């Protein structure tokens, strides 16, 4: 399993890190491991042991869960990369199954979905609101859209790694990119263990996720908006030019400029779309 890098971001996870590292090293002895300390204020980093296949890095300050994941992906060199949370919820056995499946089925990504997900009223309501908002923005998400256990083909995630959120919504934004670009991905059902320590996710993170979804809808939809705007400008330019021509005034510099602008906008949008499907 030398073609896999496992990225484990952590922030104040001193209660679980030693156990996590031991289990990962046992099942993935030859795989690369990158532990990223996101500015912990406890002794988390002292729980880790260095070896030839392990990197232990620290952010200069608390920069966010997504920031650490993106950093880990950028530093990895292997064909596959995995995300693995450091709170003891994920099982190494599930990661092993996912690694084997993504290779066997030649997938671009495999997304964990928790079958025993905590279903409090607030949690369920929040996810429904986010899923509805996402659907309005053009993205259909599963119920468990933010599970942190994932495996990617590195060359695929690198195409959008720099655009992922720096916060907890990195998991959601990565799924949106997979959906938008119609990559070859599947969901993989998992059961989680009891978390060690307190969750770092806050109520405000739900609103931040919706902001990220809105921003991505604008970024990813720019090609469509550019094409429609260019088409509208071209139609207006054609109508304007024809009305002037009927008056016997010929084509004015302004009408020619409008036509050229519309044509250029359509051409640019076509080039962008062509790049997606070539």
N, C-alpha and C positions, 0 to 999 in steps of 0.2 A: 504493500500500500504506500509505496514511495511517491506515487503520483497525487497524493492528497495532502493539503494543508488545512489544519483545523484552527479556526480563529476563535479565541475565547476572551471576550472583553469582560472586565469586572470593575466594580466599584463597591468597596466595603463588603467583600464577600469572604471574610476571614474564616467563617464557620464552615465553608463548603469547598474551598479551593484545594486543600490538601487531598481530600477524597476524590474530587473531580480529576485532578492530575494523575493520581494513582490509577484510576479506572481507565482513563484515556491511554495512558502509557502501556497498560496491560493489553488492550485490544488493538492499539495502533502504535506499536513499538517503532515501526519504520517510517511512520508518517511525520510530517512537519507539524509542529505545534507553535502557535503564536499567542502568548498571553499578553493582553494589553490592559495595563492599570490606568483607569481613567481618573486619576487624581484621588485615589482612596485616602481617607483620613485615619484609617485603622492600620493594623499590621498585616493586611491581606498579602502583600507582595512577599513577605517573609515566610509565608506558608509554601511557597513554590520552590522547587529544586531545578537547577539548570542541568541540561544534558546536551548532547550533540545535536539532537533533533528539536530542541526547544529554544525559542526566543522569548525573553521576558522583557517587555518594553513598558515605558511609562509616558503618558501624556503630560505636558508641562502644567496642565490644569484640567479641571473637570470639563471636558469638551463635548461629551455626549456619547451615548451608546452607538449611534450610527457613525459618528466620527471615528470611533475605534474600529468598527467593522470595516469601514472604507480604507482605513490605514492598513489594516491587516491584509485586505485583498490586494492593495497596491504593492505590498511587500512580498506577497507570495509568488512563487515561481512554478508551482506544480500545475498539472492539467486540471485538477479539481480543487475546489475550496469548500469548506464547510463552516457554517456558523453554529456555535454551541454556547448556550448560556451557562454562566458560572454559579447559578443558584441551586443546583442539584435537581431541578425539575426534569431535565432531559436525561434519557438513558443511553449509555454508550452502545448498548445492544441495538437500539433503534438507528443510531448513526451508522453502525456497521451494515445493517440491512439496507439503509438508504444508499450508502456508498456502492454496495454490490448491485443494487437495482439501477442506479443512474448509469453505471457502466454497461450492464447487461442489456438495457433497453436503449442505450445510446441517447439519453435525454440531455437537454440543456440545463435543466434544474429539477430538483425534487423538493417540495415544500411540505414540511410537517404540519399536520392538523391534529389538535389534541381532542381525543374522544372523551376525556374526563375533565374538560375545561370547566373551571369554576363558573357557575351560572347564577350569581346573585342578581337581584332585580336591576341594580344599577349597571352591572356588567352587561347583562343582556340588552337592556335599553340603550346603553351607549353604543354597543356594537350594531344594533339595528339602525340607529340614527346615522352612524358613519357609513354603513352599507347603503342606506337609502341615498344619502348625499353623494356617495361614490357612484351609484347607479345613475343619478341625475347628471353627473359629470361625465358619464360615458364608460364607467368601469364596473363590471359585475364582480364583486368580491364574495368569497365563501364566508361562512359564519366565523371561522377561525382564520382571520387574514393576517394575524400578527404573531404567529408562532415563531420563536427564534431558532428552531432547529431546521436548517436548510443545507442543501448541497448544490453547488453550481459548477458548471463547466466554466473555468476561469476566463476563457476568451470571450464568453458571452456576457458575464457580469461586468467585465471591464468596459464594455460598450456604454454602460450607464452608471458605473460605480461612482463617478464624480458628481452625478446629479442626485444621488440618494440623500435623504435627510440625515442630518447630524444627530438627530435625537432618536427616540424610541420608534418613531414612524418609519425608520429605515426599512423595517420588515415589510410594512405596507407599501411603501414606495417601490421597493424592489419587485413586489408582486405585480404592481401596476405596469411596470416596464415590461415584465414577461408577458402580460396580457396584451398590452398595446402592440408590441412587436411580434406577437403571435409565435413566440418561441415554443419549442417542444418541451413542455414541462408537465408534471403531474403532482397530485397531492398524495401524501403518504400518512396514513392514520397511525397515531402514536398514543401511548398512555404515559402521563407524566408522574413523577414521584413528588413527595411533599417538599415544598420549598424550604430551604434553610435560610433564615434571616428574613428581613422585611423587604417587601417589594419596593422598587424605586420608581414605579410608574405612578403618576399623580393624575388627579381628575383633569387638570388643565391639559394633559397630554392628548386627551381625546379631541379637544378643540384644535390643538396644534396639528393633529393628524388630518383634520378636515381642511385646514389651511394648506397643508402640503398637497392634498388631493386636488384642491382648487388650482394651486400653482402648476401642478403637473398637467392638468387638463388644458391650461393655457399654453404651456411649453410644447406638449405633444400635439396639440391641436392647431399649432401655428401654421402648419402646411395647408390644412383645410381652410383656415380663416384667410390665409394669404391667397389661395386659389379663388375663393368666393369673392374676396375684395377685388382682386384683379379682374375677375369676370364682370363685376358690377361697374368698375371703372372703364373697362373696354366697351361695354354696352352704352354707358353714358357718353363716352368719347365718340362712338359711332353715330349715336343719335345727334349729338351736338355738331359733329362734322357734317352730317347729312343736311341738317337744318340750315347751316351756313351755306352749303353748296347749292341748295335750292334757291337761295337768295341771290345766287350769282357772284358770291364773294370769294369763291374758291375755298381752299383749306387754310385756315389761319394757323400761325405757329402754336397757339394755345391748344387747338383741337388736335394737332399732330402730337404735341407733347402728352396730352391725355391718353391718346391711343398707344403711344410708345410705353407710357407708364403702366397701363393695363396689361400690355403684352409682356413686359418684363416681369411683372408680378406673377403672371400665370406661368411663365417660363421657369422662374425660380422655384415656385411651388412644385412644378413637374419634376425638376431636377432632384429636389428633396425627396419626393415620393419614389422616384426611380431608384434612388440610393437605398431605400428601405427594402426594395423587392428584387434588386439585381442579384 
